[in-house]
Amino acid sequence: MSQFWKPGTEKPRILEDEEGGRLPVYKYRTAILYLVETHATTIVVGETGSGKTTQIPQYLKEAGWADGGRVIACTQPRRLAVQAATMIKFLTDGVLLKEMMDDPLLTKYRPIDLHSGVASGPIQRRRPELRLIISSATIEAKSMSDFFQPSKKHRGLEDHEFVPRKDPAILSVEGRGFNVLVHFVVEPVPDYVQAVVSTVLSIHDQNEEWMYLRDSMYCMTADLGLRTEFNVMNGLIVLPLYSGLPRAEQVGDILSVDLVFSPTPRGKRKVVISTNVAETSLTLEGVVYVVDSGFSKQQFYNPVVFIMVLFLFKSTMGVKNVIAKLYTEEYFVNEMSSVGIPEIQRSKLVSAVIQLKALGIENILGFDWPASPPPEAMIRALEVLYSLGVLDDDAKLTSPVGFQVAEIPLDPMISKMILSSNQLGCSEEIITIAAILSIQSIWISGRGVQKELDEAKLRFAAAEGDHVTFLNVYKGFLKSGKSSQWCHKNFMNYQAMKKVIEIREQLRRTALRLGIVFKSCEGDMLAVRKAVTAGFFANASRLEAFSDNGMYKTVRRSQEVYIHPSSVLFRGFCGVVYYSPSDSGALISGVNPKWVIYHSLVSTDRQYMRNVMTIDPSWLTEAAPQFFQHQRSDPNVH
C-alpha cells in the first residue's frame, strides 16, 4: 500500500531517505568514488546543503570502504559529542588528534572526511591505502591542493597498479539550480540592524520565509525589533538561531530551534534570524528571501599584546531565491573579499603546538602548515608552554607534566590548573571551574535584561571573584535537581549548564586515567585560588596606584586593562560592597582588589579582563619562580 504524507506533519522516514537522491551531490556519486579510488587526497567544494557531509560517507560505506572492520571518520568543525554508527564515525578534529596520540597511523580508519588535514601527509606516506577527503563550502581549493602536492622525494611510486596518485583531485559540486534575484541598496545604510527590520517589513506581504545574518548580539537586537514591530500582526513566527541562544526559548510548548527546522504551519510565516552558522553548518529548507548585512564577526588573536580582538568581516551568503544585500553593488564588487582569513592565522597556537609535539613533530617552526601562522604567535605559544613547564629547554614535552597536559583536551593553562589541583586537594572544584570556562557563557544576555541579570548574579557572587562564583552557581544547579525552571529564574542558559555537566564528566574520566585523585577542598577557597593561579599566573595584573578608574597593568607587557563589567569584581557591581577581613585579596569597602588574574582579554573600547579572581602576589612566584624572575629582568615590566 502506498504511503502518503500530509504537509505540515513530520516526514516519514522513507521519504527522508529518498531525499538523498535529490541532493546535488548525488549525480557526482560515481565521480567521487572514482577519485577516492585513484587519488590519495580528494578535495570536494560545494555549497552548504549540497549533501557533502551527509551523503559522501554513505557512498564510501556502500562502496565497501568500511569492510573488514574499518571505520569511516567524518570530522566536524564545531564541538559535538562523538557519534558513531557501525561503520561511520562523526567527530571533531580535536578528538581525531587525540586518537592519533594512541594510534599515530589511525589504523582503524580508511577514508577520513576532514575539514583540515594538517598532520595527514606523513600518515598517508606510511599507509598508502588511507584516503583523505576534504569537503567544504568555503575552502580555497587551489591552496589546499598545493599543500598536499607530494615532494619530489615522495614521487615515483604512483604508477604502480595498487598505489593511488599522490597529487590531489579537486571536484566542484554545484548547488541547487534556480534563478536568483539580487537587490543592493543604493546608498550605504547607517544602521543595518534597523535596516534589516525595515527590509523585512517592506516585503512582509510578499514572502514565505527569510533569514538575516549577523553576530549573536545583533541577532538578539533584530529579534527584539521584529517582535516589537510584529506584535500586532497575526501569522508571523520570529525565530532566532545562533550559537549561545539564550535559554531554551519557547514558542508555546515547542522549542524555537525545533520550529526553525519544522515545516511552516499552515497560515503562518517564519522569519529566521541567524548568524553565519546558517551558511557554514546548517541547511534551512524553504528559505525564499535572504536579508544579508554583509558582515560576520571573527576573533583575532594579537600575539604581541596577548589579546583576542573582535573584527567584522564580509559574509559570503549562500544562494537562495531572492537576496536583499544591505550594501552597495560597488562595495560588493570592489571591496568585499570572497575568501576569509584562515583560522590558523588568527588564533592562539598554544593548543595546536602541544598537539603536534604530542604527535612527535618536533620542528614546529619549520612545520609545513596549510597557511603559515604569524611567527610572533608561534613564539608566544612556545613561551607560554615553557613557562607552564610543558616544554623543557630543548622545546620537548616534559615528563610527566607535558604529556599529561597534552592528554587533556583543553587550553594548556586550564590543563595545568587541573594537574595542580591534585596536589592542593581541590580537584573536584577545579574540574567544575574548568568545565564552565570551556563554555562561552553560562549566563543569558540581551537588551533590556541587564538589571535582572546583575541581580541574579548577586545571588551567587563571591568576594574572591568569578571562579568561586561559578562554583556557587554549579552547586545551586545541582541542588535544584538540574532544573530548567531554576535556570530560567536565575538568568542562566539551561543548555549551557547541561553542557557543563557533560564536559565535567568527560574531564573527570580523563583525569582519572591520568591518575588524579578526586577530592573536595570542603570550602577551602584558598586552595582553589592557588590552583587557578598555577595555571594562569601569566595572566596576572596589578591595580595601578592612585587609579581612580580601576585601571590595572598586566605583568606581561604592562598593558592597561580593566575588569569587565560582567565580572562580579567590577567596581560597583549591583551597588554591592564586598567585605572579607580574612583575605587581603578580596574587595574591601567597594575598592578594587590590588592583584587579580583573568581567564582572557577582549578588546572593545578598552581592553577588558574576563573571568577575574583575586590573588595574593606571593602565589605567583610560588607557581612559576623562573617566569617572574624573567619578568623582573624585562625593562618593559615594572
Disulfide bonds with the S-S distance in Angstrom:
none
